[in-house]
Amino acid sequence: MKPIGTKPIATQRLLLRPQQPSDAGELVAAHSLAMTVDEAKRTVAAMIEEGSKPFAFHWTITLEGHAIGRIKGWEVNPYNGYIQLGYDIGPDYRCKGYMTEAVSAVIRYLLEQAEANRVYCSVRENNTASCRVCEKAGMTHEGTMRQHYARQDGGYDDVRIYGIVKSDLTKGEE
Ligand SMILES: CC(C)(COP(=O)(O)OP(=O)(O)OC[C@H]1O[C@@H](n2cnc3c(N)ncnc32)[C@H](O)[C@@H]1OP(=O)(O)O)[C@@H](O)C(=O)NCCC(=O)NCCS
């Protein structure tokens, strides 16, 4: 993998860019961060510091200049060339295809420019919206880990693994 860090990515409707301090208030207003503005400022400052590293990939998703969500590679393994993605977007902006657009662009960035070999997501099976995002972004449902994430009520949720590897991008072109 190449240590290129978080560079801006323009999609058809969105600009994904490195996080900045002013994101805290906007992400709270968009309910992408469910916390007070002061807590969000500390969270965003920590993410900015971590996100400045060469193998860190943390974007703020912006629409018309406003921060509406986040997308982050939170398990980056340069030796094996894989990255796990996590993401969220404010409720007012959901079901408009924005996260599919953002995840698709980040997958291309990571596989083509950062030269990762594999990008994956782990998603609670009942999170239909996130499962759809993974499917629409071209990932394959590779398997399900039974009772992998704890719930607040003491139970456990099954978790789907969705993944895409570099060779998937050129499948069908040979
Ligand atoms: C998951 C999330 C990121 C999706 O973002 P989004 O911008 O709404 O995603 P998109 O609009 O690109 O796609 C959403 C898809 O899910 C579908 N969907 C949304 N809610 C649904 C529901 N309750 N039941 C069934 N389908 C649902 C939409 O119809 C759409 O699919 P379609 O295009 O086939 O109609 C957003 O809901 C979110 O931030 N959730 C909270 C945080 C979270 O769950 N993060 C992921 C953790 S793994």
The ligand as an ORCA input file, in Angstrom:
! r2SCAN-3c Opt
* xyz 0 1
  C     -26.265      3.424      6.485
  C     -26.233      4.858      5.951
  C     -24.795      5.334      5.948
  C     -26.800      4.870      4.520
  O     -26.571      6.150      3.951
  P     -27.486      6.685      2.729
  O     -26.827      7.899      2.176
  O     -28.887      6.783      3.166
  O     -27.349      5.468      1.707
  P     -27.883      5.420      0.189
  O     -28.936      6.469      0.011
  O     -26.696      5.455     -0.695
  O     -28.511      3.973      0.110
  C     -29.416      3.512      1.110
  C     -30.169      2.295      0.623
  O     -30.768      1.660      1.746
  C     -32.178      1.597      1.551
  N     -32.787      1.739      2.881
  C     -32.647      2.754      3.736
  N     -33.336      2.499      4.866
  C     -33.918      1.291      4.694
  C     -34.746      0.482      5.501
  N     -35.110      0.849      6.730
  N     -35.165     -0.705      4.991
  C     -34.798     -1.095      3.749
  N     -33.992     -0.363      2.943
  C     -33.566      0.804      3.421
  C     -32.483      2.751      0.624
  O     -33.729      2.554     -0.009
  C     -31.294      2.637     -0.321
  O     -31.400      1.525     -1.188
  P     -31.977      1.619     -2.713
  O     -31.122      2.617     -3.428
  O     -31.847      0.229     -3.231
  O     -33.388      2.108     -2.599
  C     -27.087      5.796      6.846
  O     -28.373      5.237      6.979
  C     -26.504      6.024      8.231
  O     -25.656      6.905      8.437
  N     -26.931      5.217      9.210
  C     -26.442      5.323     10.584
  C     -24.985      4.913     10.718
  C     -24.723      3.514     10.149
  O     -25.538      2.619     10.234
  N     -23.521      3.375      9.567
  C     -23.088      2.125      8.966
  C     -22.547      1.209     10.011
  S     -22.013     -0.325      9.276
*
